[in-house]
Structures are given as C-alpha cells and as structure tokens.
Amino acid sequence: MSTAITNATAATTTSATDAATAMKNQLGMNTNDFLKLFIAQLQNQDPLSPQDPSQFLGQLAQLTQVEQSYNTTTALNNLLTAQNQVLSNTAVSLIGGTITATGNQANYDGTNTAAMKYSLPAATASTTLTIANANGQAVRVVNLGSQAAGTTTYQWDGTDGQGNKLAAGAYTFAVTGTDAAGGTQTATTYTTGKVDGVNFSNGTAALTIGAVSVPYANVTAVSAA
C-alpha cells in the first residue's frame, strides 16, 4: 500500500513539474501563475522522498526569467500603444495638407486634373507615361518626348486616348524612357494630393486622397494646408 501511495505521489509531482514547465513557455503567463504551480508542486511532493533542492533553485531562477519576460512584454505593449496613439494623432493633423508619398496612384475627381509626379534617374531621349484604371487596363499612353533627369509632374486631364472623359476614381501610372545610349530608364513615381481623411481600419493609419489610400509610412513630404 505504501509503495502504491509513493508512486502515485511521485507521479503527481512529476505531472506538476511538467505542467509548470509547459506553462512557463506559454506567452502571457505571469508571476502569480508560476507561483501557484510552484506551491502546488510543494504541496503534492512525497514527504518521504522530497524533491532535490537544486531543482527548486532552478525553478526559482525560471520564475525570475518568467517575471522579467512578462514585465518586458508589458512594457513593450505599452510603448507600442503610446507610439500608435502619437502616429494616429499626427496622421489626423495632416488632413487638409498636401502630401507626397511613394506610390503610383493618382486621384481623378472627374473635374480637375490629376497630378502624376515622377523622378527620372537620367535624361531620356524618349519617354512614355502609361495610365491604367482600377482593373489594370491602360486607358491612356502619353508620349512625353525627351525629359531631363529629376522630378517632374504631369497634369492629366482625365481623358483617354480618344479624348473621352473617364470616370472619377483612382488610377495608376508608370513612366519609362530610353536614354541617348539606348538604355531603359524607369522613373520613381509618387502619389501626391490634398489629404481629406484618415483610415484606421487595418490597425495602421492610411491617408485618403479622394479614392486613393496612402499608407502613412509612405509619406515623404508634407506642405501646410
């Protein structure tokens, strides 16, 4: 009978140890959780065959690591929350201002011209601007001729190749050219316009320019409203 009790108690102790180790490795476990498991282990150990004290010291060291990890995670979460709040407030403050951001979208409101800003790394002898709709279909191809290196803005009037007015919405554009040596030059494109709103639906701030959505992180320049 004594042997049966001893084996059962030892099994309980082993089970408690395994549970403590497993729980320790799970994210979100705090100091109180660990202490409860530790005390339960002490209460259920075999008094005729107590656990090796060195193992308890090791578990206490693990407790310290768990507490430090928990405190670090909490501090980081608080820091991220504060940072997101600051970014959100900054994003909202940009409403009404004009921004430039990395991207290839332009908003056409159906009436006014849409600005398509781009920067060529080198001068070109011939240059082509291609404008596409939301489905990726080219609706206008513009021959820009020779272009100097640097940043330029093309004002699109919202018409297709036949001069027909297109619907308001978000359009994409790309600029490529050929230099004097016959090499291909691809321009860096930018989304620019007046911010009219901010969207937080995905947990990050995105500025809206009409039908165009611009990630806050893509903004490279801002001018006052």
Beta strands, then each sheet from edge to edge (+ up, - down):
strand 1: 98-102
strand 2: 105-108
strand 3: 114-120
strand 4: 126-132
strand 5: 138-143
strand 6: 150-156
strand 7: 169-178
strand 8: 184-186
strand 9: 188-194
strand 10: 197-199
strand 11: 206-209
strand 12: 212-215
strand 13: 219-223
sheet 1: 6+ 3- 9+ 1- 13+
sheet 2: 2+ 7- 4+ 5-
sheet 3: 2+ 7- 8+
sheet 4: 10+ 11- 12+
end
